[in-house]
Amino acid sequence: MTDAIYTAHAHAVGGRQGTAKTDDGHLDVKLGYPKSMGGNGEGTNPEQLFAAGYGACFLGALGLVARNQGIKLGEHSLDSEVDLIKDETSFHVGVRLTLNAPELDRETAEKLLHTAHEVCPYSKATRGNIDVVLKVA
């Protein structure tokens, strides 16, 4: 492994109906099944955590790409949706990322979105393993 510039540490207990927390205390969550999966809807779930992490990471990559290309993003945000999908043998996830960048023309926004997908660490980690749909709002 190469030299890491940062390492996150988290501890999970009890799976989807347990808890997860980071060693620095910034994240300390109760986990639970969503109502659509028979749970009571209390607590977060791995898909929500993945959606939040992917979205934040992707926006960082988008900002880097825009700066490198001399493009001002203006006000922007990203909506990330993570699906838990049942397949023949188990489960897998799918992702939809929607860029909201009203100050950019559609063509520029789409180019930035696809370029960010090439450099985002989450995108690199999941490439070829999950379907990711990129959209501009």
N, CA, C and O atoms as a GROMACS GRO file, in nm:
protein
  548
    1MET      N    1   0.084  -0.119   0.000
    1MET     CA    2   0.000   0.000   0.000
    1MET      C    3   0.088   0.125   0.000
    1MET      O    4   0.196   0.125   0.059
    2THR      N    5   0.043   0.228  -0.065
    2THR     CA    6   0.120   0.352  -0.068
    2THR      C    7   0.103   0.430   0.062
    2THR      O    8   0.024   0.392   0.148
    3ASP      N    9   0.177   0.537   0.074
    3ASP     CA   10   0.168   0.619   0.194
    3ASP      C   11   0.035   0.694   0.197
    3ASP      O   12   0.005   0.773   0.108
    4ALA      N   13  -0.042   0.670   0.300
    4ALA     CA   14  -0.173   0.736   0.315
    4ALA      C   15  -0.152   0.876   0.370
    4ALA      O   16  -0.067   0.898   0.456
    5ILE      N   17  -0.231   0.972   0.320
    5ILE     CA   18  -0.226   1.107   0.376
    5ILE      C   19  -0.327   1.122   0.489
    5ILE      O   20  -0.321   1.219   0.565
    6TYR      N   21  -0.420   1.027   0.499
    6TYR     CA   22  -0.518   1.027   0.608
    6TYR      C   23  -0.577   0.887   0.618
    6TYR      O   24  -0.595   0.819   0.517
    7THR      N   25  -0.606   0.844   0.739
    7THR     CA   26  -0.672   0.717   0.762
    7THR      C   27  -0.788   0.738   0.857
    7THR      O   28  -0.769   0.787   0.969
    8ALA      N   29  -0.908   0.702   0.816
    8ALA     CA   30  -1.026   0.710   0.902
    8ALA      C   31  -1.036   0.580   0.981
    8ALA      O   32  -1.004   0.472   0.931
    9HIS      N   33  -1.080   0.592   1.106
    9HIS     CA   34  -1.098   0.475   1.192
    9HIS      C   35  -1.242   0.474   1.242
    9HIS      O   36  -1.288   0.570   1.304
   10ALA      N   37  -1.311   0.365   1.216
   10ALA     CA   38  -1.448   0.349   1.262
   10ALA      C   39  -1.465   0.212   1.325
   10ALA      O   40  -1.392   0.118   1.293
   11HIS      N   41  -1.562   0.201   1.414
   11HIS     CA   42  -1.590   0.076   1.484
   11HIS      C   43  -1.740   0.052   1.475
   11HIS      O   44  -1.820   0.137   1.516
   12ALA      N   45  -1.780  -0.064   1.424
   12ALA     CA   46  -1.922  -0.098   1.412
   12ALA      C   47  -1.950  -0.222   1.496
   12ALA      O   48  -1.868  -0.314   1.505
   13VAL      N   49  -2.068  -0.223   1.557
   13VAL     CA   50  -2.113  -0.335   1.639
   13VAL      C   51  -2.258  -0.365   1.602
   13VAL      O   52  -2.338  -0.272   1.589
   14GLY      N   53  -2.292  -0.491   1.584
   14GLY     CA   54  -2.432  -0.530   1.566
   14GLY      C   55  -2.487  -0.519   1.426
   14GLY      O   56  -2.608  -0.534   1.407
   15GLY      N   57  -2.404  -0.495   1.327
   15GLY     CA   58  -2.451  -0.490   1.190
   15GLY      C   59  -2.554  -0.382   1.166
   15GLY      O   60  -2.542  -0.271   1.217
   16ARG      N   61  -2.656  -0.414   1.088
   16ARG     CA   62  -2.758  -0.316   1.049
   16ARG      C   63  -2.847  -0.271   1.164
   16ARG      O   64  -2.924  -0.175   1.148
   17GLN      N   65  -2.840  -0.336   1.276
   17GLN     CA   66  -2.922  -0.294   1.391
   17GLN      C   67  -2.832  -0.264   1.511
   17GLN      O   68  -2.868  -0.292   1.625
   18GLY      N   69  -2.715  -0.209   1.484
   18GLY     CA   70  -2.619  -0.182   1.589
   18GLY      C   71  -2.582  -0.036   1.597
   18GLY      O   72  -2.667   0.053   1.592
   19THR      N   73  -2.452  -0.013   1.610
   19THR     CA   74  -2.399   0.123   1.618
   19THR      C   75  -2.271   0.131   1.537
   19THR      O   76  -2.208   0.029   1.507
   20ALA      N   77  -2.234   0.251   1.501
   20ALA     CA   78  -2.106   0.277   1.435
   20ALA      C   79  -2.054   0.411   1.485
   20ALA      O   80  -2.130   0.507   1.499
   21LYS      N   81  -1.924   0.416   1.510
   21LYS     CA   82  -1.866   0.543   1.554
   21LYS      C   83  -1.721   0.550   1.512
   21LYS      O   84  -1.654   0.449   1.491
   22THR      N   85  -1.675   0.673   1.500
   22THR     CA   86  -1.535   0.696   1.466
   22THR      C   87  -1.455   0.718   1.594
   22THR      O   88  -1.510   0.754   1.698
   23ASP      N   89  -1.325   0.697   1.584
   23ASP     CA   90  -1.240   0.709   1.702
   23ASP      C   91  -1.232   0.852   1.755
   23ASP      O   92  -1.201   0.873   1.872
   24ASP      N   93  -1.260   0.952   1.670
   24ASP     CA   94  -1.254   1.090   1.716
   24ASP      C   95  -1.388   1.141   1.770
   24ASP      O   96  -1.396   1.254   1.817
   25GLY      N   97  -1.492   1.057   1.764
   25GLY     CA   98  -1.623   1.094   1.818
   25GLY      C   99  -1.708   1.181   1.728
   25GLY      O  100  -1.821   1.215   1.765
   26HIS      N  101  -1.659   1.219   1.611
   26HIS     CA  102  -1.738   1.305   1.522
   26HIS      C  103  -1.857   1.232   1.461
   26HIS      O  104  -1.958   1.294   1.427
   27LEU      N  105  -1.846   1.102   1.448
   27LEU     CA  106  -1.957   1.022   1.397
   27LEU      C  107  -1.989   0.916   1.502
   27LEU      O  108  -1.902   0.838   1.541
   28ASP      N  109  -2.113   0.916   1.547
   28ASP     CA  110  -2.157   0.818   1.647
   28ASP      C  111  -2.305   0.796   1.621
   28ASP      O  112  -2.389   0.873   1.667
   29VAL      N  113  -2.336   0.690   1.547
   29VAL     CA  114  -2.472   0.671   1.500
   29VAL      C  115  -2.531   0.537   1.541
   29VAL      O  116  -2.461   0.437   1.555
   30LYS      N  117  -2.662   0.541   1.560
   30LYS     CA  118  -2.740   0.419   1.582
   30LYS      C  119  -2.782   0.372   1.443
   30LYS      O  120  -2.826   0.451   1.360
   31LEU      N  121  -2.767   0.243   1.419
   31LEU     CA  122  -2.804   0.186   1.291
   31LEU      C  123  -2.936   0.110   1.303
   31LEU      O  124  -2.966   0.052   1.408
   32GLY      N  125  -3.012   0.110   1.197
   32GLY     CA  126  -3.139   0.038   1.196
   32GLY      C  127  -3.189   0.017   1.055
   32GLY      O  128  -3.148   0.086   0.961
   33TYR      N  129  -3.278  -0.079   1.042
   33TYR     CA  130  -3.340  -0.105   0.912
   33TYR      C  131  -3.440   0.006   0.880
   33TYR      O  132  -3.513   0.051   0.968
   34PRO      N  133  -3.444   0.050   0.753
   34PRO     CA  134  -3.547   0.145   0.714
   34PRO      C  135  -3.683   0.075   0.714
   34PRO      O  136  -3.691  -0.048   0.708
   35LYS      N  137  -3.789   0.153   0.722
   35LYS     CA  138  -3.924   0.097   0.723
   35LYS      C  139  -3.950   0.010   0.601
   35LYS      O  140  -4.020  -0.091   0.610
   36SER      N  141  -3.894   0.048   0.484
   36SER     CA  142  -3.917  -0.030   0.362
   36SER      C  143  -3.856  -0.169   0.369
   36SER      O  144  -3.887  -0.255   0.286
   37MET      N  145  -3.769  -0.192   0.468
   37MET     CA  146  -3.708  -0.323   0.486
   37MET      C  147  -3.757  -0.390   0.614
   37MET      O  148  -3.696  -0.484   0.664
   38GLY      N  149  -3.869  -0.340   0.666
   38GLY     CA  150  -3.928  -0.402   0.783
   38GLY      C  151  -3.882  -0.346   0.917
   38GLY      O  152  -3.922  -0.396   1.022
   39GLY      N  153  -3.800  -0.244   0.913
   39GLY     CA  154  -3.753  -0.184   1.038
   39GLY      C  155  -3.848  -0.077   1.087
   39GLY      O  156  -3.951  -0.049   1.025
   40ASN      N  157  -3.812  -0.017   1.201
   40ASN     CA  158  -3.895   0.090   1.255
   40ASN      C  159  -3.853   0.228   1.204
   40ASN      O  160  -3.915   0.329   1.239
   41GLY      N  161  -3.748   0.233   1.124
   41GLY     CA  162  -3.704   0.359   1.066
   41GLY      C  163  -3.617   0.442   1.159
   41GLY      O  164  -3.578   0.554   1.124
   42GLU      N  165  -3.587   0.390   1.276
   42GLU     CA  166  -3.500   0.463   1.368
   42GLU      C  167  -3.356   0.429   1.337
   42GLU      O  168  -3.322   0.313   1.311
   43GLY      N  169  -3.273   0.526   1.338
   43GLY     CA  170  -3.132   0.505   1.307
   43GLY      C  171  -3.104   0.519   1.160
   43GLY      O  172  -3.195   0.516   1.077
   44THR      N  173  -2.979   0.534   1.129
   44THR     CA  174  -2.937   0.544   0.988
   44THR      C  175  -2.901   0.405   0.938
   44THR      O  176  -2.910   0.307   1.012
   45ASN      N  177  -2.859   0.396   0.814
   45ASN     CA  178  -2.823   0.266   0.758
   45ASN      C  179  -2.700   0.282   0.669
   45ASN      O  180  -2.664   0.394   0.633
   46PRO      N  181  -2.636   0.172   0.633
   46PRO     CA  182  -2.515   0.179   0.553
   46PRO      C  183  -2.533   0.253   0.419
   46PRO      O  184  -2.441   0.321   0.373
   47GLU      N  185  -2.649   0.240   0.358
   47GLU     CA  186  -2.672   0.307   0.230
   47GLU      C  187  -2.673   0.458   0.247
   47GLU      O  188  -2.619   0.531   0.164
   48GLN      N  189  -2.735   0.507   0.355
   48GLN     CA  190  -2.736   0.650   0.381
   48GLN      C  191  -2.595   0.702   0.408
   48GLN      O  192  -2.557   0.808   0.360
   49LEU      N  193  -2.519   0.626   0.486
   49LEU     CA  194  -2.382   0.666   0.516
   49LEU      C  195  -2.297   0.668   0.389
   49LEU      O  196  -2.216   0.759   0.370
   50PHE      N  197  -2.316   0.569   0.304
   50PHE     CA  198  -2.242   0.564   0.178
   50PHE      C  199  -2.281   0.681   0.088
   50PHE      O  200  -2.195   0.743   0.026
   51ALA      N  201  -2.412   0.712   0.081
   51ALA     CA  202  -2.460   0.823  -0.001
   51ALA      C  203  -2.399   0.955   0.046
   51ALA      O  204  -2.356   1.036  -0.037
   52ALA      N  205  -2.395   0.976   0.175
   52ALA     CA  206  -2.338   1.100   0.229
   52ALA      C  207  -2.188   1.108   0.202
   52ALA      O  208  -2.138   1.212   0.160
   53GLY      N  209  -2.118   0.999   0.225
   53GLY     CA  210  -1.974   0.998   0.202
   53GLY      C  211  -1.938   1.014   0.055
   53GLY      O  212  -1.848   1.091   0.021
   54TYR      N  213  -2.008   0.943  -0.031
   54TYR     CA  214  -1.982   0.952  -0.175
   54TYR      C  215  -2.010   1.093  -0.223
   54TYR      O  216  -1.931   1.151  -0.298
   55GLY      N  217  -2.123   1.149  -0.181
   55GLY     CA  218  -2.158   1.284  -0.223
   55GLY      C  219  -2.054   1.387  -0.183
   55GLY      O  220  -2.016   1.472  -0.264
   56ALA      N  221  -2.009   1.381  -0.060
   56ALA     CA  222  -1.909   1.476  -0.012
   56ALA      C  223  -1.776   1.459  -0.085
   56ALA      O  224  -1.714   1.558  -0.125
   57CYS      N  225  -1.734   1.336  -0.104
   57CYS     CA  226  -1.609   1.308  -0.174
   57CYS      C  227  -1.618   1.355  -0.319
   57CYS      O  228  -1.525   1.416  -0.372
   58PHE      N  229  -1.732   1.327  -0.383
   58PHE     CA  230  -1.750   1.363  -0.523
   58PHE      C  231  -1.747   1.514  -0.541
   58PHE      O  232  -1.690   1.564  -0.638
   59LEU      N  233  -1.807   1.588  -0.448
   59LEU     CA  234  -1.804   1.734  -0.458
   59LEU      C  235  -1.661   1.786  -0.445
   59LEU      O  236  -1.625   1.885  -0.509
   60GLY      N  237  -1.580   1.721  -0.362
   60GLY     CA  238  -1.440   1.760  -0.353
   60GLY      C  239  -1.368   1.740  -0.485
   60GLY      O  240  -1.291   1.825  -0.528
   61ALA      N  241  -1.394   1.626  -0.550
   61ALA     CA  242  -1.334   1.599  -0.681
   61ALA      C  243  -1.384   1.699  -0.785
   61ALA      O  244  -1.306   1.744  -0.869
   62LEU      N  245  -1.511   1.732  -0.780
   62LEU     CA  246  -1.568   1.829  -0.873
   62LEU      C  247  -1.502   1.965  -0.858
   62LEU      O  248  -1.469   2.030  -0.957
   63GLY      N  249  -1.482   2.007  -0.734
   63GLY     CA  250  -1.416   2.134  -0.709
   63GLY      C  251  -1.273   2.135  -0.762
   63GLY      O  252  -1.229   2.234  -0.819
   64LEU      N  253  -1.201   2.025  -0.743
   64LEU     CA  254  -1.065   2.014  -0.793
   64LEU      C  255  -1.061   2.023  -0.945
   64LEU      O  256  -0.980   2.096  -1.002
   65VAL      N  257  -1.149   1.950  -1.010
   65VAL     CA  258  -1.156   1.951  -1.156
   65VAL      C  259  -1.189   2.091  -1.208
   65VAL      O  260  -1.127   2.139  -1.302
   66ALA      N  261  -1.287   2.155  -1.146
   66ALA     CA  262  -1.326   2.289  -1.189
   66ALA      C  263  -1.209   2.388  -1.172
   66ALA      O  264  -1.181   2.466  -1.263
   67ARG      N  265  -1.142   2.383  -1.058
   67ARG     CA  266  -1.027   2.472  -1.036
   67ARG      C  267  -0.918   2.448  -1.140
   67ARG      O  268  -0.861   2.542  -1.195
   68ASN      N  269  -0.888   2.320  -1.166
   68ASN     CA  270  -0.784   2.287  -1.264
   68ASN      C  271  -0.818   2.333  -1.404
   68ASN      O  272  -0.729   2.359  -1.485
   69GLN      N  273  -0.948   2.344  -1.434
   69GLN     CA  274  -0.991   2.389  -1.566
   69GLN      C  275  -1.026   2.538  -1.569
   69GLN      O  276  -1.068   2.590  -1.672
   70GLY      N  277  -1.008   2.606  -1.456
   70GLY     CA  278  -1.036   2.749  -1.449
   70GLY      C  279  -1.184   2.783  -1.458
   70GLY      O  280  -1.221   2.890  -1.506
   71ILE      N  281  -1.269   2.691  -1.413
   71ILE     CA  282  -1.414   2.710  -1.420
   71ILE      C  283  -1.467   2.746  -1.281
   71ILE      O  284  -1.436   2.679  -1.182
   72LYS      N  285  -1.546   2.851  -1.275
   72LYS     CA  286  -1.610   2.888  -1.149
   72LYS      C  287  -1.743   2.816  -1.140
   72LYS      O  288  -1.831   2.834  -1.225
   73LEU      N  289  -1.758   2.734  -1.036
   73LEU     CA  290  -1.880   2.654  -1.020
   73LEU      C  291  -2.000   2.737  -0.978
   73LEU      O  292  -2.113   2.705  -1.014
   74GLY      N  293  -1.976   2.842  -0.902
   74GLY     CA  294  -2.088   2.916  -0.843
   74GLY      C  295  -2.155   2.828  -0.740
   74GLY      O  296  -2.097   2.730  -0.693
   75GLU      N  297  -2.277   2.862  -0.705
   75GLU     CA  298  -2.353   2.780  -0.610
   75GLU      C  299  -2.376   2.643  -0.673
   75GLU      O  300  -2.418   2.633  -0.788
   76HIS      N  301  -2.349   2.538  -0.596
   76HIS     CA  302  -2.369   2.404  -0.649
   76HIS      C  303  -2.390   2.306  -0.534
   76HIS      O  304  -2.352   2.332  -0.420
   77SER      N  305  -2.451   2.193  -0.568
   77SER     CA  306  -2.472   2.086  -0.471
   77SER      C  307  -2.485   1.955  -0.547
   77SER      O  308  -2.495   1.952  -0.670
   78LEU      N  309  -2.485   1.847  -0.472
   78LEU     CA  310  -2.496   1.715  -0.533
   78LEU      C  311  -2.596   1.632  -0.455
   78LEU      O  312  -2.587   1.623  -0.332
   79ASP      N  313  -2.690   1.574  -0.523
   79ASP     CA  314  -2.782   1.479  -0.462
   79ASP      C  315  -2.732   1.339  -0.494
   79ASP      O  316  -2.710   1.305  -0.610
   80SER      N  317  -2.715   1.259  -0.390
   80SER     CA  318  -2.668   1.121  -0.412
   80SER      C  319  -2.772   1.024  -0.360
   80SER      O  320  -2.825   1.038  -0.250
   81GLU      N  321  -2.801   0.925  -0.442
   81GLU     CA  322  -2.898   0.822  -0.408
   81GLU      C  323  -2.828   0.688  -0.418
   81GLU      O  324  -2.763   0.658  -0.518
   82VAL      N  325  -2.841   0.606  -0.315
   82VAL     CA  326  -2.781   0.474  -0.314
   82VAL      C  327  -2.893   0.372  -0.296
   82VAL      O  328  -2.965   0.375  -0.197
   83ASP      N  329  -2.905   0.283  -0.392
   83ASP     CA  330  -3.006   0.177  -0.388
   83ASP      C  331  -2.944   0.048  -0.337
   83ASP      O  332  -2.832   0.013  -0.375
   84LEU      N  333  -3.016  -0.022  -0.251
   84LEU     CA  334  -2.981  -0.158  -0.214
   84LEU      C  335  -3.067  -0.247  -0.303
   84LEU      O  336  -3.190  -0.238  -0.299
   85ILE      N  337  -3.004  -0.331  -0.381
   85ILE     CA  338  -3.073  -0.409  -0.484
   85ILE      C  339  -3.054  -0.558  -0.458
   85ILE      O  340  -2.941  -0.604  -0.438
   86LYS      N  341  -3.162  -0.631  -0.457
   86LYS     CA  342  -3.158  -0.777  -0.441
   86LYS      C  343  -3.130  -0.838  -0.577
   86LYS      O  344  -3.197  -0.807  -0.675
   87ASP      N  345  -3.030  -0.925  -0.584
   87ASP     CA  346  -3.003  -0.995  -0.708
   87ASP      C  347  -3.024  -1.145  -0.687
   87ASP      O  348  -3.082  -1.185  -0.586
   88GLU      N  349  -2.979  -1.228  -0.780
   88GLU     CA  350  -3.004  -1.372  -0.775
   88GLU      C  351  -2.946  -1.440  -0.651
   88GLU      O  352  -3.005  -1.533  -0.597
   89THR      N  353  -2.829  -1.393  -0.607
   89THR     CA  354  -2.759  -1.461  -0.499
   89THR      C  355  -2.748  -1.382  -0.369
   89THR      O  356  -2.732  -1.441  -0.262
   90SER      N  357  -2.756  -1.249  -0.376
   90SER     CA  358  -2.741  -1.167  -0.255
   90SER      C  359  -2.791  -1.026  -0.282
   90SER      O  360  -2.903  -1.006  -0.328
   91PHE      N  361  -2.708  -0.928  -0.253
   91PHE     CA  362  -2.745  -0.788  -0.271
   91PHE      C  363  -2.630  -0.713  -0.336
   91PHE      O  364  -2.514  -0.755  -0.328
   92HIS      N  365  -2.662  -0.601  -0.399
   92HIS     CA  366  -2.560  -0.509  -0.448
   92HIS      C  367  -2.618  -0.368  -0.441
   92HIS      O  368  -2.736  -0.350  -0.412
   93VAL      N  369  -2.534  -0.269  -0.467
   93VAL     CA  370  -2.581  -0.131  -0.462
   93VAL      C  371  -2.568  -0.066  -0.599
   93VAL      O  372  -2.487  -0.106  -0.682
   94GLY      N  373  -2.650   0.035  -0.620
   94GLY     CA  374  -2.646   0.120  -0.737
   94GLY      C  375  -2.648   0.264  -0.689
   94GLY      O  376  -2.702   0.294  -0.583
   95VAL      N  377  -2.590   0.353  -0.766
   95VAL     CA  378  -2.577   0.493  -0.726
   95VAL      C  379  -2.624   0.586  -0.837
   95VAL      O  380  -2.599   0.560  -0.955
   96ARG      N  381  -2.692   0.692  -0.798
   96ARG     CA  382  -2.728   0.801  -0.888
   96ARG      C  383  -2.675   0.930  -0.826
   96ARG      O  384  -2.705   0.961  -0.710
   97LEU      N  385  -2.597   1.005  -0.903
   97LEU     CA  386  -2.544   1.133  -0.858
   97LEU      C  387  -2.599   1.242  -0.948
   97LEU      O  388  -2.583   1.236  -1.070
   98THR      N  389  -2.665   1.342  -0.889
   98THR     CA  390  -2.726   1.450  -0.966
   98THR      C  391  -2.664   1.582  -0.924
   98THR      O  392  -2.674   1.623  -0.809
   99LEU      N  393  -2.599   1.648  -1.019
   99LEU     CA  394  -2.534   1.776  -0.994
   99LEU      C  395  -2.634   1.889  -1.014
   99LEU      O  396  -2.704   1.896  -1.114
  100ASN      N  397  -2.638   1.977  -0.916
  100ASN     CA  398  -2.717   2.100  -0.923
  100ASN      C  399  -2.617   2.215  -0.931
  100ASN      O  400  -2.554   2.249  -0.831
  101ALA      N  401  -2.603   2.273  -1.049
  101ALA     CA  402  -2.509   2.384  -1.070
  101ALA      C  403  -2.573   2.485  -1.164
  101ALA      O  404  -2.537   2.493  -1.281
  102PRO      N  405  -2.668   2.564  -1.112
  102PRO     CA  406  -2.748   2.652  -1.198
  102PRO      C  407  -2.669   2.761  -1.271
  102PRO      O  408  -2.718   2.816  -1.369
  103GLU      N  409  -2.549   2.792  -1.225
  103GLU     CA  410  -2.471   2.898  -1.291
  103GLU      C  411  -2.388   2.845  -1.408
  103GLU      O  412  -2.324   2.923  -1.479
  104LEU      N  413  -2.389   2.713  -1.428
  104LEU     CA  414  -2.315   2.654  -1.539
  104LEU      C  415  -2.410   2.613  -1.651
  104LEU      O  416  -2.524   2.574  -1.626
  105ASP      N  417  -2.362   2.625  -1.775
  105ASP     CA  418  -2.442   2.573  -1.884
  105ASP      C  419  -2.437   2.420  -1.878
  105ASP      O  420  -2.343   2.363  -1.822
  106ARG      N  421  -2.535   2.356  -1.934
  106ARG     CA  422  -2.550   2.209  -1.923
  106ARG      C  423  -2.427   2.134  -1.975
  106ARG      O  424  -2.382   2.039  -1.910
  107GLU      N  425  -2.373   2.175  -2.088
  107GLU     CA  426  -2.258   2.104  -2.146
  107GLU      C  427  -2.137   2.110  -2.052
  107GLU      O  428  -2.071   2.009  -2.031
  108THR      N  429  -2.109   2.227  -1.998
  108THR     CA  430  -1.996   2.241  -1.904
  108THR      C  431  -2.019   2.157  -1.780
  108THR      O  432  -1.929   2.090  -1.732
  109ALA      N  433  -2.141   2.163  -1.727
  109ALA     CA  434  -2.174   2.085  -1.607
  109ALA      C  435  -2.157   1.936  -1.632
  109ALA      O  436  -2.103   1.865  -1.547
  110GLU      N  437  -2.202   1.888  -1.746
  110GLU     CA  438  -2.190   1.745  -1.778
  110GLU      C  439  -2.043   1.704  -1.793
  110GLU      O  440  -2.004   1.597  -1.746
  111LYS      N  441  -1.963   1.787  -1.857
  111LYS     CA  442  -1.820   1.756  -1.873
  111LYS      C  443  -1.752   1.751  -1.736
  111LYS      O  444  -1.674   1.659  -1.710
  112LEU      N  445  -1.781   1.849  -1.650
  112LEU     CA  446  -1.721   1.849  -1.516
  112LEU      C  447  -1.764   1.725  -1.437
  112LEU      O  448  -1.682   1.663  -1.369
  113LEU      N  449  -1.891   1.690  -1.447
  113LEU     CA  450  -1.945   1.575  -1.376
  113LEU      C  451  -1.871   1.447  -1.416
  113LEU      O  452  -1.832   1.369  -1.330
  114HIS      N  453  -1.853   1.427  -1.546
  114HIS     CA  454  -1.788   1.305  -1.594
  114HIS      C  455  -1.638   1.306  -1.563
  114HIS      O  456  -1.581   1.201  -1.535
  115THR      N  457  -1.575   1.422  -1.567
  115THR     CA  458  -1.433   1.429  -1.533
  115THR      C  459  -1.414   1.405  -1.384
  115THR      O  460  -1.320   1.336  -1.344
  116ALA      N  461  -1.501   1.460  -1.301
  116ALA     CA  462  -1.493   1.436  -1.157
  116ALA      C  463  -1.510   1.289  -1.126
  116ALA      O  464  -1.447   1.237  -1.034
  117HIS      N  465  -1.594   1.221  -1.201
  117HIS     CA  466  -1.616   1.077  -1.182
  117HIS      C  467  -1.488   0.998  -1.210
  117HIS      O  468  -1.469   0.890  -1.154
  118GLU      N  469  -1.402   1.049  -1.294
  118GLU     CA  470  -1.275   0.982  -1.325
  118GLU      C  471  -1.173   0.999  -1.212
  118GLU      O  472  -1.086   0.914  -1.196
  119VAL      N  473  -1.183   1.107  -1.133
  119VAL     CA  474  -1.082   1.133  -1.030
  119VAL      C  475  -1.130   1.113  -0.887
  119VAL      O  476  -1.048   1.104  -0.796
  120CYS      N  477  -1.259   1.105  -0.864
  120CYS     CA  478  -1.313   1.087  -0.728
  120CYS      C  479  -1.268   0.953  -0.670
  120CYS      O  480  -1.286   0.849  -0.734
  121PRO      N  481  -1.211   0.952  -0.550
  121PRO     CA  482  -1.168   0.826  -0.489
  121PRO      C  483  -1.281   0.724  -0.472
  121PRO      O  484  -1.258   0.604  -0.489
  122TYR      N  485  -1.402   0.768  -0.439
  122TYR     CA  486  -1.515   0.674  -0.427
  122TYR      C  487  -1.547   0.614  -0.564
  122TYR      O  488  -1.573   0.494  -0.575
  123SER      N  489  -1.547   0.697  -0.667
  123SER     CA  490  -1.574   0.648  -0.802
  123SER      C  491  -1.469   0.547  -0.845
  123SER      O  492  -1.500   0.444  -0.904
  124LYS      N  493  -1.343   0.578  -0.814
  124LYS     CA  494  -1.236   0.485  -0.849
  124LYS      C  495  -1.252   0.353  -0.773
  124LYS      O  496  -1.231   0.246  -0.829
  125ALA      N  497  -1.288   0.362  -0.646
  125ALA     CA  498  -1.300   0.242  -0.563
  125ALA      C  499  -1.414   0.151  -0.608
  125ALA      O  500  -1.406   0.029  -0.592
  126THR      N  501  -1.518   0.210  -0.664
  126THR     CA  502  -1.635   0.131  -0.702
  126THR      C  503  -1.643   0.101  -0.851
  126THR      O  504  -1.729   0.024  -0.894
  127ARG      N  505  -1.556   0.161  -0.931
  127ARG     CA  506  -1.562   0.145  -1.077
  127ARG      C  507  -1.559  -0.002  -1.116
  127ARG      O  508  -1.471  -0.077  -1.073
  128GLY      N  509  -1.655  -0.041  -1.197
  128GLY     CA  510  -1.663  -0.179  -1.242
  128GLY      C  511  -1.736  -0.270  -1.144
  128GLY      O  512  -1.761  -0.386  -1.176
  129ASN      N  513  -1.768  -0.218  -1.026
  129ASN     CA  514  -1.835  -0.300  -0.925
  129ASN      C  515  -1.981  -0.260  -0.904
  129ASN      O  516  -2.063  -0.344  -0.866
  130ILE      N  517  -2.014  -0.135  -0.929
  130ILE     CA  518  -2.152  -0.089  -0.913
  130ILE      C  519  -2.188   0.002  -1.030
  130ILE      O  520  -2.100   0.064  -1.091
  131ASP      N  521  -2.315   0.009  -1.060
  131ASP     CA  522  -2.363   0.101  -1.162
  131ASP      C  523  -2.376   0.239  -1.101
  131ASP      O  524  -2.440   0.257  -0.997
  132VAL      N  525  -2.316   0.338  -1.167
  132VAL     CA  526  -2.327   0.478  -1.124
  132VAL      C  527  -2.386   0.557  -1.240
  132VAL      O  528  -2.331   0.557  -1.350
  133VAL      N  529  -2.498   0.624  -1.214
  133VAL     CA  530  -2.562   0.708  -1.313
  133VAL      C  531  -2.534   0.852  -1.276
  133VAL      O  532  -2.559   0.894  -1.163
  134LEU      N  533  -2.481   0.929  -1.371
  134LEU     CA  534  -2.450   1.070  -1.352
  134LEU      C  535  -2.552   1.156  -1.424
  134LEU      O  536  -2.583   1.132  -1.541
  135LYS      N  537  -2.606   1.257  -1.355
  135LYS     CA  538  -2.707   1.344  -1.416
  135LYS      C  539  -2.679   1.489  -1.376
  135LYS      O  540  -2.619   1.516  -1.272
  136VAL      N  541  -2.724   1.580  -1.460
  136VAL     CA  542  -2.724   1.723  -1.429
  136VAL      C  543  -2.870   1.763  -1.414
  136VAL      O  544  -2.953   1.734  -1.501
  137ALA      N  545  -2.901   1.829  -1.304
  137ALA     CA  546  -3.040   1.872  -1.279
  137ALA      C  547  -3.078   1.983  -1.374
  137ALA      O  548  -3.190   2.033  -1.370
   0.00000   0.00000   0.00000
